Amino acid sequence: MRPFPKPQGKGTTTIRAGGSRLAPPGLMGGLLLLLLAACTQSEQSTATGQSPVRTPRDHLVTVTIAERTPLATTQERPGTLRYRRLVRLFSQEEGRVVELALFEGDRVVQGQILVRLDDELLRAERDKAQATEAQRRLDLSRLEDLRRKRAASEDEVAQAATALALAQADLRLLETRLGFTRIQAPFAGVITERLVEPGDFVAKNTHLLTLADPGSLVAEVYASELILPDLTVGSPARVRIDALGDQTFGARILRIHPRLEESSRQAIVELALEPVPEGARAGQFVRVTLQAARSERLLVPFRALHRDREGELVWLVGPEGKALRRPVRSGLRIADGVEILEGLAPGDRVITRGFLGLTEGKPVTVVTR
């Protein structure tokens, strides 16, 4: 064992152990005192059941005041042009097509003959019915003369009158059937489908042609149930037909269908073009801008609306300065805001920023930015 070295002068004593240099004894003593004081304070806190006092950091949020605002909203909806007045022409008699000179795109006038079927057999039956009717008329006249001479009974005259009535009915039936062999245009329009050719034999109820009225073109769109209450028949709208460029055309709401699609909760809205633009065709894609009536809506910024497993919600600042979770039901998205239909009242302070770490009942501090 080596002896400790002697002091080499006045001042601090240096102690070496295993070749390492240690701190001075005075500094070591101070560190020990601080450690003992900290341990004593921790033991006292543990004995009394109290935690060390901490200063919580304020939870900063920004808010907006919910209020009703009168707005006249616009909605752009995609849709399609279609003919409102369109007729499918079917054969009511069987026979061979002997006349059909029209093709798709041809225009016709009201009353024009479009299709004619072979009517030779019906004409022969009509001629036979005319002869039978004439004979029954002669029989009735002869029996009435005999009745006046008391040579025929009232019963015989009645039977002859009945036979004449039946013959007349048969003749009217054949005249009607002959009329069915000539198919006329019920209105002025354009042929959109030609499904048979001259020489074809067609049975009854065969689809021959389709006739449409070009002036009956309407734009058909689907509108959400949320804006339907604000739409009225006759309200103006604007229509843009992609095939015709960026120009927009005037229109008005023609009718609103009463039935909603169950999957989308939307209803069909028909719009009449005023006037129908040149080049517009059924089936073209359109964009319709609907103008809803001006009404008061309770709006909040869209970023304030949240969704979880329970549904939609917003965070409010309560009267005591604490965060409140409020379930709501939203409506239309309008620019950067959203309409609140249920769950919110005018004057509520809605939190718009500061959601990280926000919990029900947590104290918050409102700041302005």
C-alpha positions as CSV (number, residue, x, y, z in Angstrom):
1,M,0.0,0.0,0.0
2,R,1.4,3.3,-1.2
3,P,1.2,6.3,1.2
4,F,-0.7,9.4,0.2
5,P,1.5,12.1,-1.3
6,K,2.2,15.1,0.8
7,P,0.7,18.5,0.0
8,Q,2.9,20.5,-2.4
9,G,1.9,23.8,-1.1
10,K,-1.1,25.9,0.0
11,G,-4.4,25.6,-1.7
12,T,-6.8,22.8,-2.6
13,T,-5.8,19.2,-1.8
14,T,-5.9,16.9,-4.8
15,I,-6.8,13.2,-4.1
16,R,-5.8,10.5,-6.6
17,A,-7.4,7.0,-6.5
18,G,-6.5,4.4,-9.2
19,G,-4.7,7.1,-11.2
20,S,-7.9,9.3,-11.6
21,R,-8.2,12.9,-10.5
22,L,-11.1,13.6,-8.1
23,A,-13.0,16.8,-7.4
24,P,-12.0,19.0,-4.5
25,P,-13.6,18.0,-1.1
26,G,-15.4,21.3,-0.8
27,L,-17.3,20.9,-4.1
28,M,-18.2,17.3,-3.3
29,G,-19.7,18.4,0.0
30,G,-22.0,20.9,-1.7
31,L,-23.3,18.4,-4.2
32,L,-24.1,16.0,-1.3
33,L,-26.1,18.7,0.5
34,L,-28.2,19.4,-2.6
35,L,-28.9,15.8,-3.1
36,L,-30.0,15.3,0.5
37,A,-32.3,18.3,0.3
38,A,-34.0,17.0,-2.8
39,C,-34.5,13.6,-1.3
40,T,-36.0,15.1,1.9
41,Q,-38.5,17.2,-0.2
42,S,-39.5,14.2,-2.2
43,E,-40.0,12.1,1.0
44,Q,-42.1,14.9,2.5
45,S,-44.3,15.2,-0.6
46,T,-44.8,11.4,-0.7
47,A,-45.7,11.4,3.0
48,T,-48.3,14.1,2.6
49,G,-49.8,12.6,-0.6
50,Q,-49.3,15.8,-2.6
51,S,-47.8,16.1,-6.1
52,P,-45.3,18.7,-7.0
53,V,-47.0,21.9,-8.2
54,R,-46.8,22.3,-12.0
55,T,-48.0,25.3,-14.1
56,P,-50.2,23.9,-17.0
57,R,-49.7,25.3,-20.5
58,D,-52.8,27.1,-21.9
59,H,-54.7,25.4,-24.7
60,L,-55.1,28.1,-27.4
61,V,-58.0,28.1,-29.8
62,T,-59.6,30.4,-32.3
63,V,-63.4,30.7,-32.6
64,T,-66.1,32.1,-34.8
65,I,-69.6,33.1,-33.9
66,A,-72.4,31.1,-35.6
67,E,-74.9,33.4,-37.1
68,R,-77.7,33.2,-39.8
69,T,-76.8,34.8,-43.1
70,P,-79.3,35.5,-46.0
71,L,-77.9,33.7,-49.0
72,A,-79.0,33.0,-52.5
73,T,-77.0,29.9,-53.4
74,T,-76.2,28.5,-56.8
75,Q,-75.6,24.9,-57.7
76,E,-74.0,23.5,-60.9
77,R,-75.3,20.1,-61.7
78,P,-74.4,17.8,-64.7
79,G,-77.2,16.5,-66.8
80,T,-78.4,15.4,-70.3
81,L,-80.5,16.8,-73.0
82,R,-83.5,14.6,-73.9
83,Y,-86.8,14.9,-75.9
84,R,-89.8,15.6,-73.8
85,R,-92.1,14.8,-76.6
86,L,-91.2,11.5,-78.3
87,V,-93.5,8.8,-79.8
88,R,-92.8,5.2,-80.7
89,L,-95.0,4.2,-83.6
90,F,-96.2,0.5,-83.6
91,S,-98.2,-1.5,-86.1
92,Q,-101.8,-2.2,-85.1
93,E,-102.3,-4.6,-88.1
94,E,-100.1,-7.3,-89.5
95,G,-99.0,-7.1,-93.1
96,R,-96.1,-6.4,-95.5
97,V,-94.5,-3.0,-95.5
98,V,-95.2,-1.5,-99.0
99,E,-94.2,2.1,-98.3
100,L,-91.5,3.6,-96.1
101,A,-89.5,6.4,-97.6
102,L,-88.3,8.1,-94.4
103,F,-84.9,7.8,-92.7
104,E,-83.4,9.0,-89.4
105,G,-83.1,12.8,-89.4
106,D,-85.9,13.4,-91.9
107,R,-88.5,16.0,-90.9
108,V,-92.2,15.3,-91.3
109,V,-95.4,17.4,-90.9
110,Q,-98.4,16.5,-88.9
111,G,-100.7,14.1,-90.7
112,Q,-98.1,12.9,-93.2
113,I,-98.2,9.2,-94.0
114,L,-95.1,7.6,-92.7
115,V,-95.7,3.9,-93.2
116,R,-98.2,2.0,-95.4
117,L,-98.9,-1.7,-95.1
118,D,-100.4,-4.1,-97.7
119,D,-104.2,-3.7,-97.3
120,E,-105.5,-6.0,-100.2
121,L,-107.0,-8.6,-97.9
122,L,-108.7,-6.1,-95.6
123,R,-110.1,-4.3,-98.7
124,A,-111.6,-7.6,-99.9
125,E,-113.1,-8.2,-96.5
126,R,-114.4,-4.6,-96.4
127,D,-116.1,-5.1,-99.8
128,K,-117.7,-8.3,-98.6
129,A,-119.0,-6.5,-95.5
130,Q,-120.4,-3.7,-97.6
131,A,-122.3,-6.3,-99.7
132,T,-123.6,-8.0,-96.6
133,E,-124.7,-4.7,-95.1
134,A,-126.6,-3.8,-98.3
135,Q,-128.3,-7.2,-98.3
136,R,-129.4,-6.8,-94.7
137,R,-130.7,-3.3,-95.5
138,L,-132.9,-4.8,-98.3
139,D,-134.1,-7.6,-96.1
140,L,-135.2,-5.1,-93.4
141,S,-137.0,-2.9,-96.0
142,R,-138.8,-5.9,-97.5
143,L,-140.0,-7.2,-94.1
144,E,-141.2,-3.7,-93.1
145,D,-143.4,-3.7,-96.2
146,L,-144.8,-7.1,-95.4
147,R,-145.5,-6.0,-91.8
148,R,-147.6,-3.1,-93.1
149,K,-149.6,-5.6,-95.2
150,R,-149.8,-7.8,-92.1
151,A,-147.8,-10.5,-93.9
152,A,-144.8,-10.4,-91.5
153,S,-144.6,-10.4,-87.7
154,E,-142.9,-7.8,-85.5
155,D,-140.4,-10.5,-84.4
156,E,-139.2,-11.0,-88.0
157,V,-138.7,-7.3,-88.5
158,A,-136.7,-7.1,-85.2
159,Q,-134.5,-9.9,-86.3
160,A,-133.8,-8.2,-89.7
161,A,-133.0,-4.9,-87.9
162,T,-130.5,-6.7,-85.7
163,A,-128.9,-8.4,-88.6
164,L,-128.5,-5.0,-90.3
165,A,-126.9,-3.5,-87.2
166,L,-124.4,-6.4,-87.0
167,A,-123.5,-5.9,-90.7
168,Q,-122.9,-2.2,-90.1
169,A,-120.7,-2.9,-87.1
170,D,-118.6,-5.4,-89.2
171,L,-118.2,-2.7,-91.9
172,R,-117.1,-0.1,-89.4
173,L,-114.6,-2.5,-87.9
174,L,-113.0,-3.2,-91.3
175,E,-112.9,0.5,-92.1
176,T,-111.0,1.1,-88.9
177,R,-108.6,-1.8,-89.5
178,L,-107.9,-0.4,-93.0
179,G,-107.0,2.9,-91.4
180,F,-104.4,1.1,-89.3
181,T,-102.5,0.2,-92.4
182,R,-101.7,3.8,-93.0
183,I,-99.6,5.2,-90.1
184,Q,-99.6,9.0,-89.9
185,A,-97.4,11.5,-88.0
186,P,-99.2,12.6,-84.9
187,F,-97.2,15.9,-84.8
188,A,-94.5,17.7,-86.8
189,G,-91.1,16.3,-85.9
190,V,-88.0,14.4,-86.9
191,I,-87.5,10.7,-87.4
192,T,-85.1,9.3,-84.8
193,E,-85.4,5.6,-85.4
194,R,-86.3,3.4,-88.5
195,L,-86.6,-0.2,-87.5
196,V,-88.2,-1.9,-90.6
197,E,-87.6,-1.9,-94.3
198,P,-90.0,-2.0,-97.3
199,G,-90.9,-5.6,-98.0
200,D,-90.7,-6.7,-94.4
201,F,-93.7,-8.6,-93.0
202,V,-94.6,-7.2,-89.6
203,A,-96.9,-8.6,-87.0
204,K,-99.2,-6.6,-84.7
205,N,-97.5,-4.4,-82.2
206,T,-94.2,-4.2,-84.0
207,H,-92.1,-1.1,-83.4
208,L,-91.7,0.6,-86.8
209,L,-90.5,4.2,-86.2
210,T,-89.7,6.7,-83.5
211,L,-90.8,10.4,-84.0
212,A,-89.5,13.2,-81.8
213,D,-90.3,16.9,-81.5
214,P,-87.0,18.9,-81.6
215,G,-88.7,21.8,-80.0
216,S,-89.3,19.7,-76.9
217,L,-85.7,19.4,-75.9
218,V,-85.2,19.7,-72.1
219,A,-82.2,19.5,-69.8
220,E,-82.6,16.9,-67.2
221,V,-80.5,17.0,-64.0
222,Y,-80.6,15.5,-60.5
223,A,-80.8,18.0,-57.6
224,S,-80.1,17.2,-53.9
225,E,-83.0,17.1,-51.5
226,L,-81.2,19.9,-49.6
227,I,-81.9,22.5,-52.3
228,L,-85.2,21.2,-53.6
229,P,-87.2,23.4,-51.1
230,D,-85.5,26.5,-52.5
231,L,-86.3,25.6,-56.2
232,T,-89.6,26.6,-57.8
233,V,-91.2,26.0,-61.2
234,G,-90.4,28.9,-63.5
235,S,-87.2,29.9,-61.8
236,P,-84.4,31.0,-64.2
237,A,-81.3,28.9,-64.8
238,R,-78.3,28.8,-67.1
239,V,-77.3,25.9,-69.3
240,R,-74.0,25.2,-70.9
241,I,-73.8,22.5,-73.6
242,D,-70.2,21.2,-73.8
243,A,-70.6,20.2,-77.5
244,L,-71.5,23.9,-78.3
245,G,-68.6,25.5,-76.5
246,D,-68.5,27.8,-73.5
247,Q,-71.6,29.8,-74.3
248,T,-74.4,29.6,-71.8
249,F,-78.1,29.6,-72.7
250,G,-81.2,30.8,-70.8
251,A,-83.6,28.2,-69.3
252,R,-86.3,27.9,-66.7
253,I,-87.4,25.1,-64.4
254,L,-90.2,23.3,-66.2
255,R,-91.0,20.7,-63.5
256,I,-89.6,19.0,-60.4
257,H,-90.3,15.3,-60.1
258,P,-91.9,14.4,-56.8
259,R,-90.0,11.1,-56.3
260,L,-86.5,11.0,-55.0
261,E,-83.9,8.3,-55.8
262,E,-83.4,6.3,-52.6
263,S,-79.7,5.7,-53.2
264,S,-78.7,9.4,-53.8
265,R,-81.7,11.3,-52.2
266,Q,-82.0,13.3,-55.4
267,A,-84.9,14.3,-57.6
268,I,-85.1,14.9,-61.4
269,V,-85.4,18.6,-62.4
270,E,-86.4,19.4,-65.9
271,L,-85.5,22.7,-67.5
272,A,-86.9,24.1,-70.7
273,L,-84.4,25.9,-73.0
274,E,-85.5,29.3,-74.2
275,P,-85.1,29.0,-77.1
276,V,-83.6,25.6,-78.1
277,P,-80.1,26.5,-79.4
278,E,-79.0,25.5,-82.9
279,G,-77.1,22.3,-82.9
280,A,-78.6,21.0,-79.6
281,R,-79.3,17.3,-79.7
282,A,-80.8,14.7,-77.4
283,G,-78.1,12.9,-75.4
284,Q,-75.7,15.8,-75.2
285,F,-73.9,16.5,-71.9
286,V,-74.9,19.8,-70.2
287,R,-74.0,21.7,-67.1
288,V,-76.9,23.5,-65.4
289,T,-76.5,26.3,-62.9
290,L,-79.5,26.4,-60.6
291,Q,-80.3,29.6,-58.7
292,A,-81.9,28.8,-55.3
293,A,-84.2,31.3,-53.6
294,R,-82.6,33.6,-51.0
295,S,-83.0,32.3,-47.5
296,E,-81.2,32.5,-44.1
297,R,-78.7,29.8,-43.4
298,L,-76.6,29.1,-40.3
299,L,-73.1,28.8,-41.6
300,V,-69.7,27.8,-40.0
301,P,-66.3,27.4,-41.6
302,F,-66.0,24.0,-43.2
303,R,-62.8,23.2,-41.2
304,A,-64.9,23.4,-38.0
305,L,-67.0,20.4,-39.0
306,H,-65.6,17.0,-37.8
307,R,-66.8,13.4,-38.1
308,D,-66.3,10.4,-35.9
309,R,-68.0,7.1,-35.4
310,E,-71.0,8.8,-33.8
311,G,-71.5,11.2,-36.7
312,E,-70.9,14.9,-37.4
313,L,-69.8,17.3,-34.6
314,V,-68.3,20.7,-33.9
315,W,-66.4,21.9,-30.8
316,L,-67.7,24.9,-28.9
317,V,-66.3,27.1,-26.2
318,G,-68.8,27.0,-23.3
319,P,-69.7,29.8,-20.9
320,E,-67.0,28.6,-18.4
321,G,-64.3,28.7,-21.0
322,K,-64.3,24.9,-21.5
323,A,-64.5,22.9,-24.6
324,L,-67.8,21.3,-25.4
325,R,-68.5,18.6,-28.0
326,R,-71.7,19.3,-29.9
327,P,-73.3,16.7,-32.4
328,V,-74.7,18.5,-35.5
329,R,-76.3,17.7,-38.9
330,S,-74.8,19.5,-41.8
331,G,-76.4,20.7,-45.1
332,L,-75.0,22.4,-48.1
333,R,-71.3,23.1,-48.7
334,I,-71.2,26.8,-49.7
335,A,-67.7,28.1,-50.8
336,D,-65.5,27.5,-47.7
337,G,-68.4,27.2,-45.3
338,V,-71.0,24.6,-44.5
339,E,-74.6,25.0,-43.5
340,I,-75.6,23.5,-40.1
341,L,-79.2,22.3,-40.0
342,E,-79.4,20.9,-36.5
343,G,-77.4,21.0,-33.2
344,L,-76.2,24.6,-33.4
345,A,-77.8,27.9,-32.4
346,P,-77.0,31.5,-33.4
347,G,-74.4,33.0,-31.1
348,D,-72.6,29.7,-30.3
349,R,-68.8,30.1,-30.2
350,V,-67.5,27.5,-32.6
351,I,-63.8,26.5,-32.4
352,T,-62.1,26.7,-35.8
353,R,-58.4,26.0,-34.8
354,G,-56.6,24.3,-32.0
355,F,-58.2,20.8,-32.1
356,L,-55.0,18.9,-31.3
357,G,-55.3,17.4,-27.8
358,L,-58.8,18.9,-27.3
359,T,-61.1,17.0,-25.0
360,E,-64.5,17.5,-23.5
361,G,-64.4,19.9,-20.6
362,K,-60.8,21.0,-21.1
363,P,-60.2,24.7,-20.3
364,V,-59.3,26.7,-23.4
365,T,-58.0,30.2,-24.1
366,V,-59.5,32.1,-27.0
367,V,-57.0,34.0,-29.1
368,T,-57.5,36.1,-32.3
369,R,-55.4,35.6,-35.4
